[in-house]
Amino acid sequence: MPEPHLRAADADRAAVASVLGEHMAAGRLTVAEYEERLTRAYAAKTYGELAELTTDLPGGAAPAAWSGSSVARREDRPARWGGGWGEADAWAWRSWASTAVIVLAIWGITSLASWQLLYFWPIWVIGPWGVVLLIQSFGDDDEDEGSGPEALPGR
């Protein structure tokens, strides 16, 4: 665990909140205890204050995310800008596909109900969205290198 007097980051507070949630789900904390500790976790300024919240729980005084530094190294971070097929890409494509099925079903049902092929308006919903997803999924990584939130100073 990092030095107790060092200031904690938002990611550290979120990691402790996640650990507390797991312990509440396992029945080690009551809802009232969880809420009180969660409030203290988000108000904590140092690692020492965060460690106090989990010292009486199994698994140690700190979440596994505290491997010596609160700031993840760049190579440890997931790619946010391009970078192939990650979980975010899969989630985006699933959202697009489910929306496509819904709008195509609405168009098909209304066309059948009117006994004629109506204007194919779903193209304006799923077309541009699909093009944006294709560009994001197959975009050039070198073009985006050095951009995004992780490239900001102090990150």
C-alpha positions as a Markdown table, in Angstrom:
| # | Residue | x | y | z |
|---|---|---|---|---|
| 1 | Met | 0.0 | 0.0 | 0.0 |
| 2 | Pro | 1.2 | 3.5 | -0.7 |
| 3 | Glu | 2.3 | 5.7 | 2.2 |
| 4 | Pro | -0.7 | 6.6 | 4.4 |
| 5 | His | 0.0 | 10.3 | 4.3 |
| 6 | Leu | -0.1 | 10.6 | 0.5 |
| 7 | Arg | -3.1 | 12.0 | -1.1 |
| 8 | Ala | -5.5 | 9.6 | -2.8 |
| 9 | Ala | -7.0 | 9.9 | -6.3 |
| 10 | Asp | -10.6 | 9.5 | -7.4 |
| 11 | Ala | -9.6 | 6.1 | -8.8 |
| 12 | Asp | -8.4 | 5.0 | -5.4 |
| 13 | Arg | -11.7 | 6.2 | -3.7 |
| 14 | Ala | -13.6 | 4.3 | -6.4 |
| 15 | Ala | -11.6 | 1.1 | -5.8 |
| 16 | Val | -12.3 | 1.2 | -2.1 |
| 17 | Ala | -16.0 | 1.9 | -2.8 |
| 18 | Ser | -16.0 | -1.2 | -5.1 |
| 19 | Val | -14.4 | -3.3 | -2.3 |
| 20 | Leu | -16.9 | -2.1 | 0.2 |
| 21 | Gly | -19.7 | -3.0 | -2.2 |
| 22 | Glu | -18.4 | -6.5 | -2.6 |
| 23 | His | -18.2 | -6.9 | 1.2 |
| 24 | Met | -21.8 | -5.6 | 1.6 |
| 25 | Ala | -23.0 | -8.1 | -1.1 |
| 26 | Ala | -21.2 | -10.9 | 0.8 |
| 27 | Gly | -23.0 | -9.9 | 4.0 |
| 28 | Arg | -20.0 | -8.6 | 5.9 |
| 29 | Leu | -21.4 | -5.1 | 6.1 |
| 30 | Thr | -25.0 | -3.9 | 6.8 |
| 31 | Val | -26.5 | -1.4 | 4.4 |
| 32 | Ala | -26.1 | 1.3 | 7.1 |
| 33 | Glu | -22.4 | 0.4 | 7.6 |
| 34 | Tyr | -21.8 | 0.4 | 3.8 |
| 35 | Glu | -23.4 | 3.8 | 3.3 |
| 36 | Glu | -21.4 | 5.3 | 6.2 |
| 37 | Arg | -18.1 | 3.9 | 4.9 |
| 38 | Leu | -19.0 | 4.8 | 1.4 |
| 39 | Thr | -19.5 | 8.4 | 2.4 |
| 40 | Arg | -16.2 | 8.4 | 4.3 |
| 41 | Ala | -14.5 | 6.8 | 1.3 |
| 42 | Tyr | -15.5 | 9.6 | -1.1 |
| 43 | Ala | -14.6 | 12.2 | 1.5 |
| 44 | Ala | -11.1 | 10.7 | 2.2 |
| 45 | Lys | -8.1 | 12.7 | 1.2 |
| 46 | Thr | -5.3 | 10.3 | 2.0 |
| 47 | Tyr | -4.5 | 6.6 | 1.6 |
| 48 | Gly | -4.5 | 6.2 | 5.4 |
| 49 | Glu | -8.1 | 7.4 | 5.6 |
| 50 | Leu | -9.1 | 4.9 | 2.9 |
| 51 | Ala | -7.2 | 2.1 | 4.5 |
| 52 | Glu | -9.1 | 2.6 | 7.8 |
| 53 | Leu | -12.4 | 1.7 | 6.0 |
| 54 | Thr | -11.3 | -1.8 | 5.1 |
| 55 | Thr | -8.9 | -2.9 | 7.9 |
| 56 | Asp | -11.5 | -5.0 | 9.7 |
| 57 | Leu | -12.6 | -6.8 | 6.5 |
| 58 | Pro | -11.1 | -9.9 | 5.1 |
| 59 | Gly | -8.6 | -9.4 | 2.3 |
| 60 | Gly | -6.4 | -6.8 | 3.9 |
| 61 | Ala | -6.3 | -3.1 | 4.3 |
| 62 | Ala | -6.2 | -2.0 | 0.7 |
| 63 | Pro | -7.8 | -2.9 | -2.6 |
| 64 | Ala | -5.6 | -4.9 | -5.1 |
| 65 | Ala | -5.6 | -1.8 | -7.3 |
| 66 | Trp | -3.0 | -0.2 | -4.9 |
| 67 | Ser | 0.1 | -1.8 | -6.3 |
| 68 | Gly | 2.4 | 0.9 | -5.2 |
| 69 | Ser | 1.0 | 3.8 | -7.2 |
| 70 | Ser | -2.4 | 5.4 | -7.6 |
| 71 | Val | -1.7 | 6.4 | -11.1 |
| 72 | Ala | -1.8 | 3.5 | -13.6 |
| 73 | Arg | 1.2 | 3.4 | -16.0 |
| 74 | Arg | 0.3 | 4.2 | -19.6 |
| 75 | Glu | 0.9 | 0.6 | -20.7 |
| 76 | Asp | -1.5 | -0.7 | -18.0 |
| 77 | Arg | -4.4 | 1.5 | -19.3 |
| 78 | Pro | -6.9 | 0.2 | -21.8 |
| 79 | Ala | -6.8 | 1.8 | -25.2 |
| 80 | Arg | -9.5 | 4.5 | -25.4 |
| 81 | Trp | -8.9 | 5.9 | -28.8 |
| 82 | Gly | -8.8 | 3.2 | -31.5 |
| 83 | Gly | -6.8 | 0.2 | -30.7 |
| 84 | Gly | -8.8 | -2.6 | -32.1 |
| 85 | Trp | -11.7 | -4.6 | -30.7 |
| 86 | Gly | -12.0 | -4.0 | -26.9 |
| 87 | Glu | -14.9 | -4.4 | -24.6 |
| 88 | Ala | -16.1 | -0.9 | -25.5 |
| 89 | Asp | -16.2 | -1.7 | -29.2 |
| 90 | Ala | -18.2 | -4.9 | -28.5 |
| 91 | Trp | -20.6 | -3.0 | -26.3 |
| 92 | Ala | -21.0 | -0.2 | -29.0 |
| 93 | Trp | -21.7 | -2.8 | -31.8 |
| 94 | Arg | -24.2 | -4.7 | -29.6 |
| 95 | Ser | -26.0 | -1.4 | -29.0 |
| 96 | Trp | -26.0 | -0.6 | -32.7 |
| 97 | Ala | -27.3 | -4.1 | -33.6 |
| 98 | Ser | -30.1 | -4.1 | -31.1 |
| 99 | Thr | -31.2 | -0.6 | -32.2 |
| 100 | Ala | -31.0 | -1.8 | -35.8 |
| 101 | Val | -33.2 | -4.7 | -35.1 |
| 102 | Ile | -35.8 | -2.5 | -33.4 |
| 103 | Val | -36.0 | 0.2 | -36.1 |
| 104 | Leu | -36.1 | -2.5 | -38.8 |
| 105 | Ala | -38.9 | -4.3 | -37.0 |
| 106 | Ile | -40.9 | -1.0 | -36.7 |
| 107 | Trp | -40.3 | -0.3 | -40.4 |
| 108 | Gly | -41.3 | -3.8 | -41.4 |
| 109 | Ile | -44.4 | -3.9 | -39.3 |
| 110 | Thr | -45.6 | -0.5 | -40.5 |
| 111 | Ser | -44.9 | -1.5 | -44.1 |
| 112 | Leu | -46.9 | -4.8 | -43.7 |
| 113 | Ala | -49.7 | -2.9 | -42.0 |
| 114 | Ser | -50.1 | -0.5 | -44.8 |
| 115 | Trp | -49.6 | -3.2 | -47.5 |
| 116 | Gln | -46.9 | -1.2 | -49.2 |
| 117 | Leu | -43.1 | -0.6 | -48.9 |
| 118 | Leu | -42.7 | 2.6 | -47.0 |
| 119 | Tyr | -39.7 | 4.9 | -47.3 |
| 120 | Phe | -36.8 | 3.1 | -45.8 |
| 121 | Trp | -36.2 | 5.6 | -42.9 |
| 122 | Pro | -34.1 | 3.2 | -40.7 |
| 123 | Ile | -31.1 | 4.0 | -42.9 |
| 124 | Trp | -30.9 | 7.4 | -41.3 |
| 125 | Val | -30.7 | 5.8 | -37.8 |
| 126 | Ile | -28.4 | 2.9 | -38.4 |
| 127 | Gly | -26.4 | 4.1 | -41.4 |
| 128 | Pro | -24.5 | 7.1 | -39.9 |
| 129 | Trp | -24.1 | 5.3 | -36.5 |
| 130 | Gly | -22.6 | 2.3 | -38.3 |
| 131 | Val | -20.2 | 4.4 | -40.3 |
| 132 | Val | -19.0 | 6.1 | -37.1 |
| 133 | Leu | -18.5 | 2.7 | -35.4 |
| 134 | Leu | -16.6 | 1.4 | -38.4 |
| 135 | Ile | -14.3 | 4.4 | -38.4 |
| 136 | Gln | -13.7 | 4.1 | -34.6 |
| 137 | Ser | -13.1 | 0.3 | -34.8 |
| 138 | Phe | -10.8 | 0.3 | -37.7 |
| 139 | Gly | -9.2 | 3.8 | -37.2 |
| 140 | Asp | -5.5 | 4.3 | -37.5 |
| 141 | Asp | -3.9 | 4.1 | -34.0 |
| 142 | Asp | -0.9 | 6.2 | -35.1 |
| 143 | Glu | -3.1 | 9.1 | -36.0 |
| 144 | Asp | -4.6 | 9.3 | -32.5 |
| 145 | Glu | -1.4 | 8.7 | -30.6 |
| 146 | Gly | -0.8 | 11.4 | -28.0 |
| 147 | Ser | -4.5 | 12.4 | -27.9 |
| 148 | Gly | -7.2 | 11.6 | -25.5 |
| 149 | Pro | -7.4 | 12.1 | -21.7 |
| 150 | Glu | -4.4 | 10.0 | -20.8 |
| 151 | Ala | -2.1 | 12.3 | -22.8 |
| 152 | Leu | -3.0 | 15.3 | -20.7 |
| 153 | Pro | -0.2 | 16.7 | -18.5 |
| 154 | Gly | -0.3 | 15.2 | -15.0 |
| 155 | Arg | -2.0 | 12.0 | -16.1 |
